[in-house]
């Protein structure tokens, strides 16, 4: 058997497990937290699985499951053993509940052709926005900053009117149905926006899904649906704690607003509307998610407590430090593999 084929499918399986285990909580974390006591996990899974299936089928019919996010990437002719290292490292980090960027951890490996062999030039490429690696970093940092400051501005204006009321009183039973419908729509919108960004992180191992046979596509779909079911069954795993620690995220009304804002930011970054980032270039949705939660937490604390306590500051910097750690590990891993493969 061709070892390259084995690496492709094992890499796909590991990447799928790592991405689903790490990144799905960004999009479905508030959905899980606010519904886990009211609705069986398999009902929630069926909803998420339906949107995942539709998104994948649409991409497959267009012969581009990555939705254009891999246009600047050239899959290798041969998949060497070291292409398994990034998802293995990512899987290990995820087990400790650390939310890291799967985009950096996995896709940077496939930009090796654009990474110089010289160490000094390697380091320079990290800061070169015209390179694939530097461009992804720039777009992701901008995503964090935009989500962070947008969340602060929005929650400073709505906390007293909306969030304080949510915190002080549970949703009336008469409004439960309305908020459930709104949340499921906002979650569906966010889930779709996330999928067209992050499917590239998984299907890069199957050459972006280009010219994939129906049998192979079916196998990949079953794998992803099964892994998604496991995440719902295990209630999100260790990464879910990042969501649970934030103020009132178990309230369906707060969760609805978070999902809508997150989906809106991802929609803005889907294409290059303002000429500031590479529209189809992959970005770290993890950085956007962490930025949104950080800005929201700061604004709510300022409005309700008139200050941001040291405990909250440590939590925000800890979250940022975790995703930055993932970036550093990703870049170092790429440099090491570049030396191994050269």
DOLONU-657857 format. One line per 3 residues: their letters; for each residue x, y, z of C-alpha. Coordinates in nm, 3 decimals. Layout:
<atoms>
a	X,Y,Z  ...;
</atoms>
This chain:
<atoms>
xxx	0.000,0.000,0.000  0.118,0.350,-0.083  0.235,0.506,0.245;
xxx	0.135,0.852,0.117  -0.230,0.741,0.094  -0.213,0.611,0.451;
xxx	-0.068,0.941,0.575  -0.340,1.134,0.388  -0.626,0.947,0.556;
xxx	-0.465,0.917,0.898  -0.383,1.288,0.875  -0.744,1.363,0.778;
xxx	-0.874,1.158,1.071  -0.638,1.321,1.322  -0.701,1.670,1.183;
xxx	-1.077,1.613,1.190  -1.067,1.494,1.552  -0.837,1.779,1.655;
xxx	-1.030,2.052,1.473  -1.369,1.927,1.589  -1.246,1.885,1.947;
xxx	-1.077,2.225,1.959  -1.265,2.456,1.723  -1.625,2.339,1.731;
xxx	-1.664,2.470,2.086  -1.597,2.820,1.953  -1.915,2.805,1.749;
xxx	-2.133,2.556,1.933  -2.004,2.612,2.288  -2.271,2.863,2.391;
xxx	-2.531,2.655,2.208  -2.434,2.352,2.415  -2.402,2.538,2.746;
xxx	-2.740,2.709,2.720  -2.930,2.397,2.605  -2.759,2.099,2.770;
xxx	-3.002,2.095,3.065  -3.314,2.128,2.850  -3.260,1.937,2.526;
xxx	-3.109,1.588,2.469  -2.762,1.597,2.317  -2.865,1.397,2.010;
xxx	-3.126,1.657,1.911  -2.860,1.928,1.926  -2.628,1.700,1.728;
xxx	-2.889,1.640,1.457  -2.921,2.015,1.405  -2.545,2.072,1.382;
xxx	-2.500,1.758,1.170  -2.765,1.874,0.925  -2.592,2.206,0.860;
xxx	-2.253,2.033,0.838  -2.387,1.785,0.585  -2.549,2.054,0.370;
xxx	-2.233,2.268,0.374  -2.015,1.974,0.274  -2.249,1.863,-0.004;
xxx	-2.263,2.216,-0.148  -1.883,2.234,-0.143  -1.852,1.888,-0.295;
xxx	-2.093,1.971,-0.576  -1.883,2.280,-0.652  -1.565,2.065,-0.638;
xxx	-1.424,2.288,-0.362  -1.501,2.171,-0.009  -1.251,2.427,0.124;
xxx	-1.464,2.712,-0.021  -1.164,2.875,-0.185  -0.955,2.895,0.132;
xxx	-0.678,2.679,-0.015  -0.621,2.875,-0.335  -0.275,2.982,-0.219;
xxx	-0.178,2.634,-0.100  -0.026,2.362,-0.312  -0.080,2.014,-0.164;
xxx	0.240,1.807,-0.176  0.281,1.532,-0.431  0.384,1.294,-0.152;
xxx	0.254,1.306,0.206  0.553,1.224,0.425  0.521,1.094,0.780;
xxx	0.590,1.435,0.933  0.260,1.568,0.797  0.103,1.382,1.088;
xxx	0.292,1.586,1.349  0.072,1.902,1.355  -0.261,1.726,1.424;
xxx	-0.090,1.502,1.682  0.055,1.805,1.862  -0.281,1.982,1.835;
xxx	-0.460,1.678,1.976  -0.219,1.665,2.269  -0.262,2.035,2.351;
xxx	-0.641,2.011,2.322  -0.649,1.737,2.586  -0.526,1.996,2.837;
xxx	-0.815,2.230,2.752  -0.596,2.483,2.570  -0.779,2.657,2.279;
xxx	-0.516,2.690,2.006  -0.544,2.789,1.642  -0.590,2.487,1.419;
xxx	-0.530,2.713,1.119  -0.177,2.790,1.234  -0.111,2.443,1.367;
xxx	-0.215,2.257,1.052  -0.220,2.486,0.750  0.121,2.642,0.813;
xxx	0.268,2.299,0.746  0.130,2.315,0.394  0.298,2.650,0.327;
xxx	0.643,2.489,0.350  0.717,2.567,-0.014  0.699,2.937,0.067;
xxx	0.913,2.912,0.382  1.282,2.992,0.325  1.543,2.737,0.430;
xxx	1.763,3.000,0.598  1.670,3.053,0.966  1.687,3.435,0.949;
xxx	1.474,3.440,0.638  1.233,3.199,0.805  1.181,3.443,1.089;
xxx	1.135,3.731,0.848  0.861,3.540,0.662  0.651,3.539,0.981;
xxx	0.626,3.918,0.956  0.588,3.931,0.577  0.218,3.988,0.508;
xxx	0.272,3.892,0.144  0.374,3.538,0.240  0.108,3.276,0.317;
xxx	0.228,3.235,0.677  0.262,3.607,0.745  -0.070,3.680,0.574;
xxx	-0.258,3.428,0.791  -0.101,3.574,1.105  -0.191,3.930,1.005;
xxx	-0.550,3.837,0.919  -0.595,3.645,1.245  -0.455,3.924,1.464;
xxx	-0.682,4.173,1.289  -0.971,3.936,1.352  -0.891,3.931,1.724;
xxx	-0.864,4.310,1.746  -1.182,4.377,1.548  -1.380,4.123,1.752;
xxx	-1.232,4.255,2.078  -1.308,4.623,2.021  -1.642,4.557,1.851;
xxx	-1.750,4.349,2.153  -1.643,4.623,2.394  -1.834,4.891,2.200;
xxx	-2.148,4.679,2.162  -2.161,4.548,2.518  -2.088,4.887,2.671;
xxx	-2.402,5.008,2.498  -2.631,4.712,2.570  -2.516,4.573,2.906;
xxx	-2.736,4.788,3.129  -3.035,4.755,2.899  -3.000,4.390,2.806;
xxx	-2.729,4.185,2.981  -2.805,4.313,3.331  -3.167,4.212,3.285;
xxx	-3.056,3.871,3.162  -2.832,3.823,3.467  -3.095,3.942,3.717;
xxx	-3.384,3.734,3.586  -3.422,3.407,3.394  -3.606,3.415,3.061;
xxx	-3.985,3.404,3.114  -4.146,3.082,2.996  -4.365,3.285,2.762;
xxx	-4.054,3.404,2.577  -3.866,3.073,2.587  -3.988,2.959,2.245;
xxx	-3.899,3.290,2.079  -3.544,3.291,2.219  -3.500,2.924,2.128;
xxx	-3.590,2.998,1.766  -3.363,3.305,1.758  -3.074,3.112,1.909;
xxx	-3.104,2.821,1.670  -3.106,3.059,1.376  -2.805,3.255,1.505;
xxx	-2.618,2.932,1.583  -2.695,2.796,1.237  -2.569,3.118,1.080;
xxx	-2.251,3.109,1.288  -2.193,2.736,1.231  -2.213,2.782,0.854;
xxx	-1.975,3.082,0.857  -1.730,2.881,1.067  -1.750,2.574,0.847;
xxx	-1.662,2.757,0.526  -1.359,2.900,0.709  -1.230,2.590,0.889;
xxx	-1.316,2.297,0.662  -0.992,2.387,0.484  -0.800,2.285,0.797;
xxx	-0.933,1.931,0.764  -0.966,1.874,0.391  -0.614,1.998,0.318;
xxx	-0.519,1.634,0.385  -0.750,1.525,0.103  -0.610,1.789,-0.135;
xxx	-0.884,2.035,-0.053  -1.151,1.791,-0.162  -1.078,1.863,-0.529;
xxx	-1.188,1.576,-0.757  -1.272,1.363,-0.454  -1.466,1.049,-0.547;
xxx	-1.816,1.007,-0.407  -1.703,0.708,-0.198  -1.417,0.901,-0.037;
xxx	-1.643,1.200,0.018  -1.899,0.975,0.187  -1.633,0.826,0.415;
xxx	-1.508,1.173,0.512  -1.864,1.290,0.582  -1.937,0.992,0.808;
xxx	-1.613,1.054,0.999  -1.697,1.419,1.061  -2.057,1.348,1.163;
xxx	-1.938,1.078,1.403  -1.679,1.305,1.565  -1.934,1.585,1.597;
xxx	-2.168,1.342,1.770  -1.894,1.252,2.017  -1.837,1.620,2.101;
xxx	-2.207,1.672,2.170  -2.225,1.350,2.374  -1.925,1.456,2.588;
xxx	-2.073,1.807,2.632  -1.781,1.979,2.467  -1.491,1.828,2.656;
xxx	-1.218,2.028,2.830  -1.227,2.325,2.587  -1.588,2.396,2.688;
xxx	-1.458,2.539,3.018  -1.336,2.846,2.825  -1.702,2.922,2.751;
xxx	-1.846,2.822,3.089  -1.615,3.059,3.279  -1.751,3.365,3.099;
xxx	-2.037,3.572,3.242  -2.388,3.433,3.184  -2.301,3.224,2.876;
xxx	-2.549,2.959,2.992  -2.837,3.205,2.935  -3.000,3.136,2.600;
xxx	-3.049,3.508,2.537  -2.684,3.598,2.597  -2.573,3.297,2.395;
xxx	-2.788,3.412,2.102  -2.623,3.755,2.094  -2.272,3.605,2.119;
xxx	-2.337,3.366,1.832  -2.479,3.638,1.608  -2.187,3.877,1.668;
xxx	-1.929,3.601,1.615  -2.097,3.496,1.292  -2.104,3.859,1.177;
xxx	-1.729,3.902,1.230  -1.656,3.579,1.041  -1.883,3.695,0.760;
xxx	-1.688,4.020,0.731  -1.361,3.828,0.708  -1.500,3.580,0.456;
xxx	-1.411,3.818,0.172  -1.181,4.118,0.152  -1.446,4.388,0.171;
xxx	-1.212,4.667,0.278  -0.888,4.567,0.107  -0.715,4.503,0.442;
xxx	-0.671,4.126,0.432  -0.659,3.841,0.185  -1.026,3.754,0.144;
xxx	-0.992,3.382,0.073  -0.680,3.336,0.285  -0.750,3.115,0.589;
xxx	-0.757,3.281,0.930  -0.765,3.166,1.289  -1.128,3.163,1.401;
xxx	-0.994,3.083,1.750  -0.839,3.429,1.773  -1.169,3.590,1.672;
xxx	-1.359,3.385,1.930  -1.119,3.464,2.215  -1.119,3.833,2.119;
xxx	-1.499,3.847,2.120  -1.531,3.682,2.462  -1.255,3.904,2.607;
xxx	-1.414,4.228,2.484  -1.755,4.117,2.607  -1.623,4.026,2.952;
xxx	-1.442,4.359,2.994  -1.744,4.563,2.888  -1.986,4.377,3.116;
xxx	-1.756,4.408,3.417  -1.701,4.778,3.354  -2.073,4.848,3.330;
xxx	-2.182,4.632,3.624  -1.884,4.658,3.860  -1.712,4.978,3.738;
xxx	-1.385,4.790,3.711  -1.213,4.487,3.566  -1.080,4.280,3.855;
xxx	-0.737,4.121,3.851  -0.903,3.780,3.836  -1.081,3.872,3.512;
xxx	-0.764,4.030,3.373  -0.570,3.712,3.443  -0.841,3.503,3.275;
xxx	-0.837,3.721,2.961  -0.458,3.725,2.937  -0.449,3.351,3.004;
xxx	-0.684,3.286,2.710  -0.477,3.513,2.485  -0.159,3.349,2.607;
xxx	-0.293,3.005,2.516  -0.370,3.098,2.155  -0.037,3.281,2.129;
xxx	0.134,2.967,2.258  -0.037,2.774,1.982  0.096,3.022,1.726;
xxx	0.453,2.993,1.857  0.435,2.612,1.864  0.295,2.610,1.510;
xxx	0.571,2.832,1.368  0.846,2.638,1.548  0.697,2.310,1.424;
xxx	0.696,2.437,1.066  1.060,2.546,1.095  1.160,2.206,1.238;
xxx	0.976,2.016,0.966  1.125,2.244,0.702  1.471,2.141,0.823;
xxx	1.372,1.771,0.835  1.236,1.778,0.484  1.517,1.980,0.328;
</atoms>
